[in-house]
């Protein structure tokens, strides 16, 4: 019944959980997001509850364990983009895209949510303090295009970390950034234009068609692929 007051706490709790997942939004901005997803004057309470829970699942206020989908965690102080998928962590600088991403395996993490410090323990027992969380985003891997045969014009906002056999790492997006170790401490960075991904799968050579019509280029054998953004 529409006049049943017992429904109100459930709706308010759902609104709170959704808003706490994106605390940078004003209430009016959050309402605008809901309207963009179909909320209107005629939306029923049940439909609104579904929209709130859908939005909260995408940007949860608190994660105690990782979902099956990849997760992107934005932090401040310092500013990082931290991707967690399976047992792998990829840490990128939000302010310096030229910095080589770090990649390692994690064993545990403290509960994650906006306003909380992001503390992740690696498999050697070291605790990485990666800043204060500003946003958690659960990625829908099905929204990412297939890498095989991918045209640059079809990539959208998707990004991947591609680890190569020689220790090199690449971030594939609208541009391709590649970092290769040189000696024990030095790293060479190269930024490449590309038009098409010819081959990119674990166990195979990563091959691209460079921008400008040059012949195929091989970057090395792929050891790992991690979805960073969609």
Long-range contacts (C-beta under 8 A, 24 or more apart in sequence): 2-45, 7-45, 10-49, 11-45, 11-48, 11-49, 11-52, 14-49, 14-52, 14-53, 14-56, 15-52, 17-52, 17-56, 17-61, 18-52, 18-53, 18-55, 18-56, 18-59, 18-61, 20-61, 20-62, 20-113, 20-114, 21-55, 21-56, 21-59, 21-60, 21-61, 21-113, 21-114, 21-136, 22-59, 22-114, 22-135, 23-114, 23-115, 24-134, 24-135, 57-138, 58-137, 58-138, 59-135, 59-136, 59-137, 59-138, 60-113, 60-136, 60-138, 61-113, 61-114, 62-111, 62-112, 62-113, 63-111, 63-112, 63-113, 63-136, 64-111, 67-138, 69-138, 69-139, 69-140, 69-141, 70-138, 70-139, 70-141, 70-226, 70-227, 70-228, 71-136, 71-137, 71-138, 71-139, 72-136, 72-137, 72-139, 72-228, 72-229, 73-112, 73-118, 73-130, 73-133, 73-135, 73-136, 73-137, 74-133, 74-134, 74-135, 74-136, 74-137, 75-118, 75-130, 75-131, 75-132, 75-133, 75-134, 76-131, 76-132, 76-134, 77-131, 77-132, 78-130, 78-131, 79-131, 80-118, 80-130, 80-131, 81-228, 82-118, 82-120, 82-130, 83-161, 83-226, 83-227, 83-228, 84-109, 84-120, 85-226, 85-227, 88-224, 88-226, 89-120, 89-122, 89-128, 90-161, 90-226, 90-228, 91-128, 91-130, 92-171, 92-228, 97-177, 98-177, 98-189, 100-169, 100-179, 100-187, 100-189, 101-161, 101-169, 101-171, 101-179, 103-161, 103-163, 103-169, 103-224, 103-226, 112-136, 139-227, 139-229, 139-230, 140-230, 141-227, 141-230, 143-230, 144-227, 144-230, 147-172, 147-197, 147-200, 147-201, 147-225, 148-197, 148-199, 148-200, 148-201, 149-196, 149-197, 149-198, 150-196, 150-197, 151-195, 151-196, 152-194, 152-195, 152-196, 152-211, 156-230, 157-229, 157-230, 158-227, 158-229, 158-230, 159-227, 159-228, 159-229, 160-225, 160-226, 160-227, 160-228, 161-224, 161-225, 161-226, 161-228, 162-200, 162-206, 162-219, 162-222, 162-224, 162-225, 163-222, 163-223, 163-224, 163-225, 163-226, 164-206, 164-219, 164-220, 164-221, 164-222, 164-223, 165-220, 165-221, 165-222, 165-223, 166-220, 168-219, 168-220, 170-206, 170-219, 171-228, 172-197, 172-200, 173-229, 176-208, 178-219, 192-217, 200-225, 201-225
